[in-house]
């Protein structure tokens, strides 16, 4: 289920900045030690680490889930506007309407509500669905959405787990190449380079790219689930007939950061 239509997104400066800072510091350390950036560019090591990591991930997850993760790459570097405050404001308004005119007065408001989950919860309440059934239906919707939203994070967590392992594979293969060519000193450098660079690629990709991306996607999925719980409790409070003030206070336990904005709406006419 789509959460909100038309939610604005902007470039996430922190994500870009963190990635550039991490890679830049690694490169700077290499230069400070008198090394060359070219010494950590090694095609064989890249093929072993990234090819093996991607292959193992493709074996671990169905194609649709991998496709979801690829599609989520763009969202990692785009920051969505947090719409929990407007949702809280809308719920306080609906509480005021229901208090004055009854639950049926929310029918047309539900039709105009762009948030799919809130629209569904409102329609169930307007239709007279018992509170326990409403809770079960909406809670299941929230749970299913969370599972779908967590799928890309799990893929990136797997990438972060496999990458260091294939870094070790690359290191071992490089050392095998060295041992096989002890009689040819000219070829030893390439084998040793593969061994150490593969380790750098595996550990670096896991801890600078894959695992941070997984953490961000997991955090967003969890925040979306909390937002869904806020919607559920808000609609149940309205259905129960609580005053707009009590509805507002209940919502603030879920979204304390929205207290100022929700408070202004709660005190409006």
Helices and strands as residue ranges (DSSP letters): E 9-11, H 13-32, G 37-40, H 43-46, I 47-51, H 52-60, H 63-76, E 78-80, H 84-101, G 103-106, H 107-112, H 116-126, H 131-180, G 185-187, H 188-205, I 206-210, H 211-240, H 244-252, G 256-258, H 259-266
